[in-house]
Amino acid sequence: MEISEKLLCLFSADIEADGDRYVVEVPRREIDTGAIEPGDTYRVALIAGGEREPTASDESTEDAPVDEPQPPVERGEIRYVEIEDLGKQGDGIARVERGYVIIIPGAEVGERVKIEVTEVKSNFAVGEIIE
């Protein structure tokens, strides 16, 4: 399956009936982290869910929900990234696997920089330029 580079967030949710319409509830963390804004319009893709068997990697992330994808980076990881955009605070924004966002303070659009990942959250990470 191909996932767009424009992916802003990824989460699992139930579809709830509400009269003659159906509602997908967006987790508060997506708003709190600034991935999306209330009142804006977004395109939504739905992927069939289902039960899956736990794997050995699930044991290392016991506090993470089983159906949530894990971030594609780890704290302390070194990467080369290209800055694609600037965030609201003027920080550089790079996107890696599955559209996952890495925020890099002090980076400029178009730069290719070597970073160390200093903080990892479910839907974004922070990196520091090391070269």
Buried (B, 14 or more C-beta within 10 A) or exposed (E): EEEEEEBBBBBEEEEEEEEEEEEEEBBEEBEEBBBBEEEEEEEEEEEEEEEEEEEEEBEEEEEEEEEBBEBBBEEEBEBEBBBEEEBEEEBBBBBBEEBBBBBBBEBEEEBEBEBBBBEBEBBBBBBBBEE
